[in-house]
Amino acid sequence: MRIGYPCINRSIGCTSSHSFRLSSYTEERLKETVKENLTCLKKILEYNREHGMLFFRITSDLVPFASHPVCTFPWQVHFAKEFKQIGKFIRQHGFRISMHPDQFVLLNAPDTNVFQRSIADLVYQTQVLDLMGLDTTAKIQIHIGGIYGDKPASMGRFSEKYKLLDPAIKNRLVIENDERLYTINDCLAIHERTGIPVIGDFFHHALNNCGEQFADLLKPLRVTWKVHDGIPMVDYSSQEPGKRTGAHAEHIVTEDFRQFLYLTRMADFDIMLEIKDKEKSAHLALDIGRDDPRLVSKKNH
């Protein structure tokens, strides 16, 4: 078990998701921005290694406009050395890496243009992981998408569109349940059609389920992950008090997380903390789990 957080570190004073307006796009601006983002990504990974946070989600904004038609600059070639060096660092220190496209990546959209833009974004994120030389345990996670007035048809459309993807994308892609439309059972049904691995999002399941306990679903979730996929990934968060239903917590609730580890003790998986204060909560989570025999951290890696 590795524990980590997504995209942003609030402690080191830089971000790997710098961007700029499309109207100000130039190749020089792109090169400067990507160089800055890659430099900061390395600093974040160094911080995480030092503190035993060995699961990290790389921002989708690492290369601004990479999937937009305006970007014709061969960033993959220009920054090949930097990507290779970061990938070497990741492998040397046993990191688990993921990426997560935004909500506009919709494989089951009836609109062909939306589908094509979604493919372009998945190509970009696959290229990032491939350039780093990461194996297929490094995943790109997406939601199933919309219902579009007919849930069974939309699930069927996702399955058919998935079959059209390049194998390089298929090897990276995983799906997760969401808080409104698609449950873990829906995701498992799509797995039966496609073979795609399923991430269990603990918080989303608490809001959208069929009456099952999350821990009882860990075994069927595990079956969807093959050897080349690595151990399953689980997203963990909780409700922020006083905010709209589904708003992620600002800070980890230690007793709740301790209970989560206890209830799921029979399974091994990597935990992505979708908590807003990022590495601050990751520090606490590692401390809570320090005696958990599943935990992989700096002390034993």
C-alpha positions as CSV (number, residue, x, y, z in Angstrom):
1,M,0.0,0.0,0.0
2,R,1.2,3.4,-1.0
3,I,-0.4,6.7,0.1
4,G,-0.3,9.9,-1.8
5,Y,-2.2,12.9,-3.1
6,P,-3.0,14.6,-6.4
7,C,-1.2,17.2,-8.5
8,I,-0.3,20.1,-6.1
9,N,2.1,20.4,-3.2
10,R,1.5,23.5,-1.0
11,S,4.8,23.2,0.9
12,I,7.5,23.7,-1.7
13,G,6.5,27.1,-3.4
14,C,6.0,26.0,-7.0
15,T,3.4,24.3,-9.2
16,S,3.7,21.9,-12.1
17,S,0.5,23.2,-13.6
18,H,1.4,26.6,-14.9
19,S,-0.5,27.6,-18.0
20,F,-1.5,30.6,-20.1
21,R,-4.3,31.9,-22.2
22,L,-4.9,30.3,-25.6
23,S,-4.8,33.8,-27.2
24,S,-1.2,34.3,-26.0
25,Y,0.0,30.9,-27.3
26,T,3.5,30.9,-28.8
27,E,6.0,28.1,-29.1
28,E,8.4,30.0,-26.9
29,R,5.8,30.5,-24.2
30,L,5.0,26.8,-24.3
31,K,8.7,25.8,-24.0
32,E,9.2,28.1,-21.0
33,T,6.0,26.9,-19.3
34,V,6.7,23.2,-19.8
35,K,10.3,23.6,-18.6
36,E,9.0,25.3,-15.4
37,N,6.4,22.7,-14.9
38,L,8.8,19.8,-15.3
39,T,11.3,21.4,-12.9
40,C,8.6,21.7,-10.3
41,L,7.3,18.2,-10.8
42,K,10.8,16.9,-10.0
43,K,10.8,19.0,-6.8
44,I,7.4,17.6,-5.8
45,L,8.6,14.1,-6.4
46,E,11.7,14.7,-4.3
47,Y,9.6,16.0,-1.5
48,N,7.3,13.0,-1.7
49,R,10.2,10.6,-1.7
50,E,11.7,12.2,1.4
51,H,8.4,11.9,3.2
52,G,7.3,8.5,2.1
53,M,4.5,9.6,-0.1
54,L,4.9,7.1,-2.9
55,F,1.7,7.6,-4.8
56,F,1.2,10.7,-6.9
57,R,-1.2,12.0,-9.5
58,I,0.5,14.1,-12.1
59,T,-1.4,17.2,-13.3
60,S,-3.1,17.1,-16.7
61,D,-1.8,20.6,-17.2
62,L,1.9,19.6,-17.3
63,V,2.0,20.5,-21.0
64,P,-0.6,23.3,-21.7
65,F,-2.7,22.8,-24.8
66,A,-0.9,19.6,-25.7
67,S,-4.2,18.1,-27.0
68,H,-5.3,21.3,-28.7
69,P,-4.9,21.8,-32.5
70,V,-2.9,25.0,-31.8
71,C,-0.1,22.9,-30.4
72,T,2.1,21.7,-33.3
73,F,5.4,22.0,-31.4
74,P,7.1,18.6,-30.9
75,W,7.3,18.9,-27.1
76,Q,7.7,15.1,-26.9
77,V,11.0,15.4,-28.7
78,H,12.2,18.7,-27.2
79,F,11.7,17.5,-23.6
80,A,12.4,13.8,-24.1
81,K,15.5,14.0,-21.9
82,E,13.6,15.7,-19.0
83,F,10.8,13.2,-19.2
84,K,13.2,10.3,-19.2
85,Q,15.1,11.6,-16.1
86,I,11.8,12.1,-14.2
87,G,10.7,8.6,-15.1
88,K,14.0,7.2,-13.9
89,F,13.6,8.9,-10.6
90,I,10.0,7.5,-10.3
91,R,11.2,4.0,-11.0
92,Q,14.2,4.1,-8.7
93,H,12.1,5.1,-5.7
94,G,9.1,2.9,-6.3
95,F,6.5,5.5,-7.0
96,R,3.0,4.7,-8.2
97,I,1.9,7.3,-10.7
98,S,-1.5,8.2,-12.2
99,M,-3.2,10.9,-14.2
100,H,-6.8,12.1,-14.3
101,P,-8.2,14.0,-17.3
102,D,-10.8,16.7,-16.6
103,Q,-14.6,16.2,-16.8
104,F,-14.7,17.0,-20.5
105,V,-13.1,13.7,-21.4
106,L,-16.3,11.7,-22.2
107,L,-15.9,8.5,-24.2
108,N,-19.6,7.9,-24.2
109,A,-20.6,11.3,-25.5
110,P,-23.0,11.0,-28.5
111,D,-21.3,14.0,-30.1
112,T,-18.5,12.8,-32.3
113,N,-16.5,16.0,-31.8
114,V,-16.5,15.5,-28.0
115,F,-15.4,12.0,-28.5
116,Q,-12.5,13.0,-30.7
117,R,-11.4,15.7,-28.3
118,S,-11.5,13.2,-25.6
119,I,-9.2,10.8,-27.6
120,A,-6.8,13.7,-28.2
121,D,-6.5,14.3,-24.5
122,L,-6.0,10.6,-23.7
123,V,-3.3,10.4,-26.4
124,Y,-1.5,13.3,-24.7
125,Q,-1.6,11.8,-21.2
126,T,-0.5,8.4,-22.5
127,Q,2.4,10.1,-24.2
128,V,3.5,11.7,-20.9
129,L,3.6,8.3,-19.1
130,D,5.2,6.6,-22.1
131,L,7.9,9.3,-22.3
132,M,8.8,8.7,-18.7
133,G,9.2,5.0,-19.5
134,L,6.6,3.9,-16.9
135,D,5.1,0.5,-17.1
136,T,1.4,-0.1,-17.3
137,T,0.8,0.2,-13.5
138,A,0.8,3.9,-14.2
139,K,-2.8,4.6,-15.0
140,I,-5.1,7.3,-16.5
141,Q,-8.4,7.3,-14.6
142,I,-11.7,8.6,-16.1
143,H,-15.4,8.6,-15.2
144,I,-17.8,6.7,-17.5
145,G,-19.5,10.0,-18.5
146,G,-23.0,11.1,-18.9
147,I,-26.3,9.3,-19.0
148,Y,-27.8,11.3,-22.0
149,G,-31.3,10.2,-21.2
150,D,-30.6,6.4,-21.5
151,K,-28.2,4.9,-19.0
152,P,-28.0,1.4,-20.5
153,A,-27.4,2.8,-24.0
154,S,-24.7,5.1,-22.6
155,M,-23.0,2.3,-20.8
156,G,-23.1,0.3,-24.1
157,R,-21.7,3.2,-26.0
158,F,-18.8,3.5,-23.6
159,S,-18.0,-0.1,-24.1
160,E,-18.1,0.2,-27.9
161,K,-16.0,3.4,-28.0
162,Y,-13.5,1.8,-25.6
163,K,-12.9,-1.0,-28.2
164,L,-11.9,1.7,-30.7
165,L,-9.0,3.0,-28.6
166,D,-5.4,2.4,-29.4
167,P,-3.8,-0.4,-27.3
168,A,-1.4,2.1,-25.8
169,I,-4.3,4.0,-24.3
170,K,-6.2,0.9,-23.3
171,N,-3.2,-0.3,-21.3
172,R,-3.3,2.8,-19.2
173,L,-7.1,3.5,-18.8
174,V,-9.1,2.7,-15.7
175,I,-12.6,3.8,-14.7
176,E,-14.1,5.0,-11.4
177,N,-17.5,5.4,-9.9
178,D,-18.9,8.9,-9.4
179,E,-21.2,10.5,-6.8
180,R,-24.3,10.8,-9.0
181,L,-24.6,8.7,-12.1
182,Y,-22.5,5.5,-12.1
183,T,-22.0,3.2,-9.1
184,I,-19.2,0.7,-8.5
185,N,-21.6,-2.0,-9.7
186,D,-22.1,-0.1,-13.0
187,C,-18.3,0.1,-13.4
188,L,-18.0,-3.6,-12.8
189,A,-20.7,-4.3,-15.4
190,I,-18.6,-2.3,-17.9
191,H,-15.5,-4.2,-16.9
192,E,-17.4,-7.4,-17.8
193,R,-17.8,-6.0,-21.4
194,T,-14.4,-4.5,-21.8
195,G,-11.9,-5.8,-19.3
196,I,-11.1,-2.3,-18.1
197,P,-9.9,-2.1,-14.4
198,V,-12.1,-0.3,-11.9
199,I,-11.0,2.2,-9.2
200,G,-13.2,2.3,-6.1
201,D,-13.8,5.8,-5.0
202,F,-14.8,5.5,-1.3
203,F,-16.4,9.0,-1.0
204,H,-18.4,8.7,-4.2
205,H,-19.6,5.2,-3.1
206,A,-20.8,6.7,0.2
207,L,-23.0,9.0,-1.9
208,N,-24.1,6.7,-4.7
209,N,-24.4,3.0,-4.0
210,C,-26.7,0.0,-4.1
211,G,-26.6,-0.7,-0.4
212,E,-23.2,-2.5,-0.3
213,Q,-20.4,-1.8,2.2
214,F,-17.3,-0.5,0.4
215,A,-15.1,-3.2,2.0
216,D,-17.3,-5.9,0.6
217,L,-16.6,-4.6,-2.9
218,L,-12.8,-4.7,-2.6
219,K,-12.6,-8.4,-3.7
220,P,-14.6,-7.9,-7.0
221,L,-12.7,-4.7,-7.6
222,R,-9.4,-6.6,-7.2
223,V,-10.4,-9.1,-9.8
224,T,-10.6,-6.4,-12.5
225,W,-6.9,-5.6,-12.0
226,K,-4.5,-8.0,-13.8
227,V,-0.8,-8.5,-13.0
228,H,0.4,-5.9,-15.5
229,D,-2.0,-3.3,-14.0
230,G,-0.5,-3.5,-10.5
231,I,-2.5,-3.6,-7.3
232,P,-5.8,-1.7,-7.3
233,M,-6.1,2.1,-6.7
234,V,-8.6,3.5,-4.3
235,D,-9.6,7.2,-4.0
236,Y,-10.3,8.4,-0.5
237,S,-12.0,11.5,0.8
238,S,-15.0,12.6,2.9
239,Q,-17.6,15.3,3.0
240,E,-16.6,18.8,3.9
241,P,-19.0,20.0,6.6
242,G,-21.3,22.9,5.6
243,K,-20.6,22.5,1.9
244,R,-22.7,21.1,-0.9
245,T,-23.1,17.3,-0.9
246,G,-20.1,15.9,-2.7
247,A,-17.7,18.6,-1.7
248,H,-14.3,17.1,-0.8
249,A,-13.0,17.7,2.7
250,E,-10.4,20.3,3.3
251,H,-8.6,18.1,5.9
252,I,-8.5,14.4,6.7
253,V,-10.6,13.2,9.6
254,T,-8.2,11.0,11.4
255,E,-10.6,8.8,13.2
256,D,-12.6,8.2,10.0
257,F,-9.4,7.3,8.1
258,R,-8.2,5.0,10.9
259,Q,-11.6,3.2,10.7
260,F,-11.3,3.0,6.9
261,L,-7.9,1.2,7.2
262,Y,-9.3,-1.2,9.7
263,L,-12.4,-2.1,7.7
264,T,-10.3,-2.7,4.5
265,R,-7.5,-4.5,6.2
266,M,-8.1,-7.7,4.2
267,A,-7.1,-6.0,0.9
268,D,-4.1,-4.3,-0.5
269,F,-4.4,-1.2,-2.6
270,D,-2.8,2.2,-3.2
271,I,-4.7,5.1,-1.7
272,M,-5.1,8.5,-3.4
273,L,-6.2,11.1,-0.9
274,E,-8.5,13.5,-2.6
275,I,-8.3,15.9,0.3
276,K,-7.9,19.6,-0.4
277,D,-4.9,20.3,1.8
278,K,-2.9,17.7,-0.2
279,E,0.4,16.7,1.4
280,K,-0.6,18.0,4.9
281,S,-3.3,15.3,5.1
282,A,-0.9,12.8,3.5
283,H,1.5,13.3,6.4
284,L,-1.2,12.5,8.9
285,A,-2.5,9.5,6.8
286,L,1.0,8.0,6.8
287,D,1.3,8.5,10.5
288,I,-2.1,6.8,11.1
289,G,-1.0,3.9,8.9
290,R,2.6,3.6,10.2
291,D,1.8,0.2,11.8
292,D,-0.2,-1.1,8.9
293,P,1.7,-4.1,7.5
294,R,0.5,-3.2,4.0
295,L,2.2,0.3,4.0
296,V,5.1,1.0,1.7
297,S,7.0,4.1,2.7
298,K,10.5,5.6,3.1
299,K,11.1,3.4,6.2
300,N,10.9,0.1,4.2
301,H,11.5,1.1,0.6
